Amino acid sequence: MINKVEISGVNTSSLPVLSVEEKNELLYKIKNGDMEARQVFIKSNLKLVLSVIKRFKNSNDNADDLFQIGCIGLIKAIDNFDLNQNVQFSTYAVPMIIGEIRRYLRDNNPIRVSRSVRNLAYKALVAKEHLLKSTQTEPTIEQISNLVGASKEEIAASLDAIQDPVSLQDTIHSNSNSENLYIMDQVSDKKNTDEKWTDSIAITEAMKKLSNREKDIIKKRFFDCKTQMEVADEIGISQAQVSRLEKNAIKHIKNNYI
């Protein structure tokens, strides 16, 4: 999807490519309020936006949406670029475009993450990008932690929190025989095994033979995780009565279950 020729109505194969000198000339005109130069400059840098969104090829978001968000980052970079700094515009613009896209993905994540955690994750990503550029090697979590000023555990947790969720139905591998291997095929569940599942059914059946009050007590005690005192207050009897009824109910369940 991200490698298609036309994106958001723009034919990427026909986009102009300008020299550094031409771009600098346009930037000076833009700073002097030349709107026509601004439009030409934006168009000449759309390929830069396209190259950036390819980094997000594993995202489930629509490529057209990412491209448009990237263009917002490009425009912000143009508005904030300082001509007096000894740096090429693309060097300045790429982190701005990446940051805009990451904010969009973060804010539109179906799993809601607190603002403080999202902000920490964003700082960590910016720090990672900075360290990667300066050292040309993948930074460690400790290096990122030192640069951001947060613990390694906080950095790791925040980055994990903003990861895109996956579906258990997502395909891991497929072959020529149309046999697909899904994520759910590789996930084990030690809690809800077939044996425990059938045990649960048996216990449910045994509970049907309890009185309504006994069922209510068992539900509140072992499914709602309430204390005997809390149960006593809710149903209007003493804690000693709750204890006696609970013991009788468990005894009946054991007799019927075993």
VMD Tcl script that draws the C-alpha trace (Angstrom):
set ca {
  {0.00 0.00 0.00}
  {2.78 2.43 0.95}
  {4.72 1.55 -2.22}
  {1.92 2.54 -4.58}
  {2.56 5.26 -7.18}
  {-0.45 7.48 -6.41}
  {-1.08 8.41 -2.80}
  {-3.63 10.94 -1.52}
  {-4.22 11.98 -5.14}
  {-0.52 12.74 -5.69}
  {1.37 10.99 -8.47}
  {4.63 10.37 -6.63}
  {6.48 9.33 -9.79}
  {6.16 12.86 -11.23}
  {7.21 14.84 -8.16}
  {10.05 17.34 -8.80}
  {13.47 16.93 -7.24}
  {15.37 20.15 -6.58}
  {19.04 20.75 -5.85}
  {20.21 22.00 -2.46}
  {20.83 25.43 -3.96}
  {17.33 25.61 -5.44}
  {15.80 24.59 -2.11}
  {17.80 27.19 -0.20}
  {16.69 29.87 -2.65}
  {13.08 28.88 -2.16}
  {13.49 28.88 1.63}
  {14.73 32.47 1.57}
  {11.72 33.46 -0.54}
  {9.38 31.63 1.85}
  {10.81 33.51 4.84}
  {10.03 36.71 2.95}
  {6.39 35.71 2.53}
  {6.45 34.27 -1.01}
  {3.48 31.86 -1.01}
  {4.17 30.59 -4.52}
  {7.69 29.58 -3.47}
  {6.14 27.86 -0.44}
  {3.89 25.70 -2.64}
  {6.77 24.78 -4.92}
  {8.94 23.89 -1.93}
  {6.24 21.72 -0.34}
  {5.70 19.85 -3.60}
  {9.43 19.30 -4.07}
  {9.66 17.68 -0.62}
  {6.71 15.30 -0.89}
  {9.09 12.51 -1.82}
  {10.75 13.09 1.53}
  {7.40 12.49 3.23}
  {6.92 9.36 1.12}
  {10.31 7.99 2.15}
  {9.48 8.59 5.82}
  {6.11 6.82 5.82}
  {7.78 3.71 4.38}
  {9.25 3.30 7.86}
  {5.72 2.67 9.06}
  {4.95 -0.08 6.54}
  {3.97 -2.45 9.37}
  {1.32 -0.05 10.58}
  {-2.30 -1.02 9.93}
  {-3.18 2.59 9.21}
  {-4.08 3.75 5.72}
  {-1.05 4.96 3.74}
  {-3.01 7.97 2.45}
  {-3.71 9.05 6.04}
  {-0.07 8.64 7.05}
  {1.03 10.62 4.00}
  {-1.29 13.51 4.87}
  {-0.11 13.50 8.50}
  {3.47 13.46 7.23}
  {2.71 16.52 5.11}
  {1.58 18.33 8.26}
  {4.96 17.52 9.79}
  {6.65 18.80 6.64}
  {4.78 22.12 6.81}
  {5.64 22.51 10.50}
  {9.28 21.90 9.61}
  {9.13 24.62 6.95}
  {7.57 27.08 9.38}
  {10.16 26.41 12.10}
  {13.31 25.92 10.02}
  {16.12 28.35 10.84}
  {18.14 29.32 7.79}
  {21.01 30.44 10.00}
  {21.62 26.91 11.25}
  {24.28 24.98 9.38}
  {22.03 22.02 8.59}
  {20.19 20.77 5.52}
  {16.42 21.10 5.55}
  {15.87 17.34 5.11}
  {17.99 16.62 8.19}
  {15.74 18.92 10.20}
  {12.46 17.86 8.59}
  {12.68 14.06 8.89}
  {12.42 13.95 12.73}
  {9.54 16.46 12.55}
  {7.66 14.29 10.05}
  {8.34 11.12 12.05}
  {7.21 12.80 15.24}
  {3.96 13.98 13.68}
  {3.16 10.49 12.39}
  {4.04 8.88 15.70}
  {1.80 11.31 17.58}
  {-1.02 10.47 15.19}
  {-0.53 6.73 15.66}
  {-0.24 7.16 19.41}
  {-3.39 9.27 19.75}
  {-5.40 6.96 17.50}
  {-4.32 3.75 19.19}
  {-7.48 1.71 20.05}
  {-5.94 0.92 23.42}
  {-6.03 4.06 25.54}
  {-2.72 4.95 27.16}
  {-2.32 7.74 29.70}
  {-0.89 11.02 28.44}
  {2.12 10.84 30.78}
  {3.06 7.39 29.49}
  {2.57 8.48 25.86}
  {4.72 11.57 26.42}
  {7.49 9.50 28.00}
  {7.37 7.06 25.09}
  {7.58 9.95 22.63}
  {10.62 11.38 24.44}
  {12.21 7.93 24.38}
  {11.63 7.60 20.62}
  {13.12 11.05 19.99}
  {16.12 10.12 22.15}
  {16.51 6.85 20.29}
  {16.47 8.66 16.94}
  {19.07 11.15 18.21}
  {21.37 8.43 19.55}
  {21.03 6.39 16.37}
  {22.08 9.37 14.26}
  {25.01 10.32 16.47}
  {26.43 6.83 17.06}
  {25.19 5.01 13.93}
  {24.32 2.04 16.16}
  {21.10 0.87 17.77}
  {21.00 2.49 21.25}
  {20.46 0.41 24.37}
  {17.57 0.98 26.74}
  {20.11 2.21 29.30}
  {21.44 4.88 26.92}
  {17.89 6.07 26.18}
  {17.13 6.04 29.90}
  {20.15 8.22 30.69}
  {19.27 10.71 27.95}
  {15.59 11.01 28.88}
  {16.13 10.96 32.65}
  {13.75 8.10 33.46}
  {14.38 4.58 34.73}
  {14.95 1.71 32.30}
  {11.77 0.06 33.57}
  {9.69 3.20 32.90}
  {11.15 3.57 29.40}
  {10.51 -0.08 28.54}
  {6.96 0.03 29.92}
  {6.08 3.24 28.05}
  {7.43 1.94 24.72}
  {5.57 -1.32 25.21}
  {2.33 0.56 25.98}
  {2.24 2.36 22.62}
  {2.85 -0.72 20.48}
  {0.09 -1.50 18.01}
  {-2.09 -4.42 19.14}
  {-2.19 -7.53 16.98}
  {-5.03 -9.93 16.30}
  {-4.84 -13.60 17.22}
  {-6.09 -14.17 13.67}
  {-3.04 -12.47 12.09}
  {-1.06 -14.81 9.85}
  {2.50 -15.63 10.86}
  {3.28 -17.94 7.95}
  {1.52 -19.40 4.92}
  {2.66 -21.96 2.38}
  {1.73 -23.12 -1.10}
  {-0.73 -25.65 0.32}
  {-2.86 -22.79 1.68}
  {-2.04 -23.86 5.23}
  {-1.77 -20.75 7.35}
  {-0.10 -20.48 10.75}
  {-1.82 -17.91 12.95}
  {-0.63 -16.13 16.10}
  {-3.23 -18.00 18.14}
  {-1.57 -21.27 17.09}
  {1.60 -20.18 18.87}
  {-0.03 -18.90 22.06}
  {-0.28 -21.27 24.98}
  {-2.73 -20.82 27.83}
  {-1.70 -22.60 31.00}
  {-4.70 -21.23 32.87}
  {-7.59 -22.17 30.58}
  {-6.55 -25.66 29.49}
  {-9.09 -28.20 28.21}
  {-8.91 -29.98 31.56}
  {-9.64 -26.82 33.55}
  {-12.36 -25.88 31.09}
  {-14.20 -29.18 31.67}
  {-13.59 -28.80 35.41}
  {-15.27 -25.40 35.26}
  {-18.33 -26.92 33.56}
  {-18.52 -29.63 36.22}
  {-18.34 -27.07 39.03}
  {-21.04 -24.97 37.37}
  {-23.29 -28.00 37.17}
  {-22.62 -28.84 40.83}
  {-23.51 -25.28 41.86}
  {-26.96 -25.66 40.31}
  {-27.85 -27.96 43.17}
  {-27.18 -25.28 45.79}
  {-29.84 -23.09 47.33}
  {-30.21 -19.56 46.00}
  {-28.58 -18.11 49.12}
  {-25.66 -20.55 48.88}
  {-25.19 -19.71 45.20}
  {-25.20 -16.00 46.06}
  {-22.58 -16.45 48.78}
  {-20.28 -18.58 46.59}
  {-20.56 -16.05 43.75}
  {-19.77 -13.08 45.97}
  {-16.94 -14.85 47.81}
  {-15.10 -16.60 44.97}
  {-16.12 -14.77 41.80}
  {-16.50 -11.22 43.14}
  {-13.61 -11.74 45.62}
  {-15.47 -10.28 48.61}
  {-14.76 -11.00 52.29}
  {-17.21 -12.87 54.48}
  {-17.89 -9.63 56.34}
  {-18.68 -7.78 53.10}
  {-21.01 -10.59 52.02}
  {-22.71 -10.56 55.42}
  {-23.35 -6.82 55.17}
  {-24.75 -7.14 51.64}
  {-27.22 -9.95 52.29}
  {-28.11 -8.96 55.88}
  {-26.88 -11.90 57.97}
  {-23.99 -12.41 60.37}
  {-20.46 -13.27 59.33}
  {-20.77 -16.57 61.24}
  {-23.84 -17.51 59.18}
  {-22.00 -16.68 55.95}
  {-19.10 -18.89 57.06}
  {-21.44 -21.81 57.86}
  {-23.40 -21.52 54.61}
  {-20.17 -21.20 52.63}
  {-18.73 -24.38 54.17}
  {-21.94 -26.29 53.47}
  {-22.02 -25.05 49.87}
  {-18.39 -26.06 49.27}
  {-19.09 -29.47 50.80}
  {-22.08 -29.99 48.45}
  {-20.02 -28.89 45.43}
  {-17.24 -31.33 46.34}
  {-19.69 -34.19 46.81}
  {-21.39 -33.56 43.47}
  {-18.16 -32.68 41.63}
  {-16.13 -35.68 42.80}
}
mol new
graphics top color blue
foreach p $ca { graphics top sphere $p radius 0.5 }
foreach p [lrange $ca 0 end-1] q [lrange $ca 1 end] { graphics top cylinder $p $q radius 0.2 }
display resetview
